[in-house]
């Protein structure tokens, strides 16, 4: 019965991540703790699920970004640079690394930074997916090195994977039917909810 709860929580986290581009750990980790599931196994599992969702999202990111860039090159439009102040980039990266190591929540500072820079919702999701792919690999390797992985974690991950095949497309379906202005409001609301969950955690 606990395993079913773990699977449902992992799938919920994956859905949140697909829709908002971040937040799976902030949803999943507190719920797994309330369920009484082992902390090390939870950390390893959610880190791996985050990497898998990033790999699912990478193909979509490449298609969307490639198409957008191709359109801009043919239209002759020149975009303004989004990341001018390098100092803030480094600060966001350091805070992201600290939260990632402590709570598996390295996407939150990047999301907040993107909102402050007023990135469009589609760009924010794409940047977050690329960020999670790069960081996710490092997180999983660090969990392996720290001894968080066990046979139990591998078994649960193998049970989670089939559900991701449905969860990720469902999240993308929701996003495709959401107006950009409304999506930004949802991201703001998600930040508040995730902040509350982090405090409860």
C-alpha positions as MATLAB code, in Angstrom:
seq = 'XXXXXXXXXXXXXXXXXXXXXXXXXXXXXXXXXXXXXXXXXXXXXXXXXXXXXXXXXXXXXXXXXXXXXXXXXXXXXXXXXXXXXXXXXXXXXXXXXXXXXXXXXXXXXXXXXXXXXXXXXXXXXXXXXXXXXXXXXXXXXXXXXXXXXXXXXXXXXXXXXXXXXXXXXXXXXXXXXXXXXXXXXXXXXXXXXXXXXXXXX';
ca = [
       0.000    0.000    0.000;
       2.899    2.371    0.765;
       4.402    1.626   -2.645;
       1.158    2.692   -4.349;
       1.300    5.965   -2.422;
       4.928    6.467   -3.467;
       4.038    5.862   -7.120;
       1.120    8.301   -7.022;
       3.286   10.960   -5.356;
       6.082   10.484   -7.923;
       3.597   10.779  -10.804;
       2.011   13.880   -9.264;
       5.460   15.439   -8.959;
       6.227   14.591  -12.587;
       2.936   16.179  -13.692;
       3.683   19.359  -11.719;
       7.162   19.485  -13.244;
       5.821   19.051  -16.782;
       3.164   21.752  -16.394;
       5.203   24.377  -14.529;
       8.746   23.395  -15.513;
       9.806   22.919  -11.867;
       8.477   21.916   -8.453;
       8.396   18.113   -8.468;
      10.695   17.823   -5.452;
       8.808   20.502   -3.516;
       5.596   18.525   -4.013;
       6.965   14.994   -3.747;
       9.485   15.205   -0.911;
       7.122   16.552    1.786;
       4.415   14.059    0.773;
       6.865   11.149    0.863;
       8.024   12.320    4.288;
       4.408   12.397    5.507;
       4.020    8.874    4.154;
       6.994    7.835    6.274;
       9.048    6.705    3.294;
      12.828    6.416    3.715;
      14.510    9.810    3.158;
      17.542    8.515    1.250;
      15.402    6.393   -1.062;
      13.000    9.310   -1.585;
      15.868   11.641   -2.477;
      17.362    9.183   -4.966;
      13.984    8.381   -6.518;
      12.823   11.979   -7.006;
      16.241   12.984   -8.361;
      16.053   10.216  -10.969;
      12.425   10.992  -11.856;
      13.384   14.641  -12.364;
      16.142   13.609  -14.767;
      13.781   11.314  -16.690;
      11.171   14.058  -17.051;
      13.901   16.412  -18.297;
      14.911   13.794  -20.902;
      11.212   13.492  -21.971;
      11.037   17.288  -22.235;
      14.348   17.728  -24.082;
      12.955   16.572  -27.420;
      10.053   19.019  -27.174;
      12.444   21.799  -26.160;
      14.701   21.166  -29.174;
      11.759   21.114  -31.596;
      10.126   24.268  -30.217;
      13.345   26.246  -29.815;
      14.693   25.130  -33.196;
      11.453   26.086  -34.946;
      11.259   29.427  -33.151;
      14.892   30.277  -33.959;
      14.418   29.270  -37.595;
      11.347   31.511  -37.860;
      13.216   34.457  -36.309;
      16.178   34.013  -38.658;
      13.879   34.095  -41.710;
      11.853   37.055  -40.421;
      14.986   39.130  -39.846;
      14.058   39.947  -36.248;
      16.851   40.503  -33.754;
      15.975   39.807  -30.128;
      17.261   41.712  -27.116;
      19.602   39.794  -24.803;
      17.801   38.472  -21.720;
      20.787   37.862  -19.461;
      22.840   41.039  -19.336;
      23.812   41.238  -15.654;
      26.153   38.283  -15.221;
      26.449   38.775  -11.463;
      22.791   37.892  -10.979;
      23.190   34.809  -13.171;
      25.934   33.519  -10.893;
      23.939   34.349   -7.772;
      20.913   32.447   -9.083;
      23.203   29.533   -9.936;
      24.759   29.431   -6.462;
      21.382   29.573   -4.712;
      20.106   26.891   -7.077;
      23.059   24.646   -6.233;
      22.589   25.137   -2.498;
      18.869   24.333   -2.615;
      19.506   21.412   -4.949;
      21.980   19.841   -2.544;
      19.792   20.392    0.506;
      16.257   19.827   -0.796;
      16.432   18.532   -4.391;
      14.838   21.903   -5.273;
      17.352   23.541   -7.585;
      14.711   24.732  -10.065;
      13.043   27.256   -7.766;
      15.760   29.975   -7.915;
      15.949   29.609  -11.695;
      12.156   29.946  -11.954;
      12.130   33.027   -9.717;
      15.025   34.537  -11.658;
      13.220   33.890  -14.938;
      10.086   35.577  -13.599;
      12.101   38.615  -12.468;
      13.705   38.812  -15.906;
      10.199   38.567  -17.415;
      10.933   35.591  -19.617;
       7.849   34.439  -21.546;
       6.207   31.327  -20.074;
       7.264   29.137  -23.013;
      10.896   30.291  -22.740;
      10.864   29.787  -18.981;
       9.690   26.183  -19.324;
      12.257   25.474  -22.041;
      15.132   26.993  -20.037;
      14.059   25.080  -16.937;
      13.949   21.805  -18.889;
      17.479   22.364  -20.206;
      18.626   23.340  -16.701;
      17.096   20.216  -15.162;
      18.688   17.979  -17.758;
      22.183   19.267  -17.005;
      21.756   19.471  -13.246;
      19.761   16.232  -13.081;
      22.711   14.202  -14.320;
      24.949   15.713  -11.628;
      22.294   15.177   -8.939;
      21.830   11.494   -9.771;
      25.592   10.895   -9.812;
      25.961   12.679   -6.461;
      23.198   10.507   -4.984;
      24.963    7.388   -6.207;
      28.255    8.610   -4.723;
      26.542    9.417   -1.407;
      25.096    5.909   -1.187;
      21.437    6.975   -1.494;
      20.696    4.334   -4.114;
      19.532    0.907   -3.038;
      17.763   -2.076   -4.594;
      14.495   -0.647   -3.217;
      15.055    2.671   -5.029;
      15.784    0.873   -8.309;
      12.642   -1.287   -7.992;
      10.396    1.708   -7.285;
      11.956    3.719  -10.129;
      11.234    0.871  -12.562;
       7.594    0.943  -11.415;
       7.414    4.739  -11.803;
       8.736    4.838  -15.396;
       5.634    3.392  -17.166;
       3.444    6.063  -15.540;
       5.729    8.806  -16.851;
       4.821    7.767  -20.391;
       1.277    8.992  -19.609;
       2.062   11.775  -17.116;
       4.465   13.786  -19.292;
       2.161   13.931  -22.365;
      -0.758   14.825  -20.065;
       1.244   17.738  -18.652;
       2.161   18.920  -22.150;
      -1.511   18.647  -23.185;
      -2.485   20.895  -20.260;
       0.214   23.438  -21.154;
      -0.809   23.553  -24.829;
      -4.341   24.578  -23.806;
      -3.222   27.245  -21.351;
      -2.971   30.893  -22.448;
       0.518   32.393  -21.804;
      -0.852   35.163  -19.531;
      -2.761   32.588  -17.503;
       0.281   30.301  -17.375;
       2.334   33.093  -15.762;
      -0.347   33.524  -13.086;
      -0.289   29.789  -12.424;
       3.491   29.900  -12.042;
       3.147   32.703   -9.461;
       0.546   30.658   -7.602;
       2.743   27.579   -7.810;
       5.643   29.509   -6.255;
       3.433   30.384   -3.266;
       2.240   26.782   -2.843;
       5.749   25.360   -3.209;
       7.032   27.905   -0.702;
       4.419   26.757    1.828;
       5.310   23.109    1.175;
       8.983   23.897    1.660;
       8.228   25.547    5.016;
       6.152   22.546    6.119;
       8.947   20.217    5.021;
];
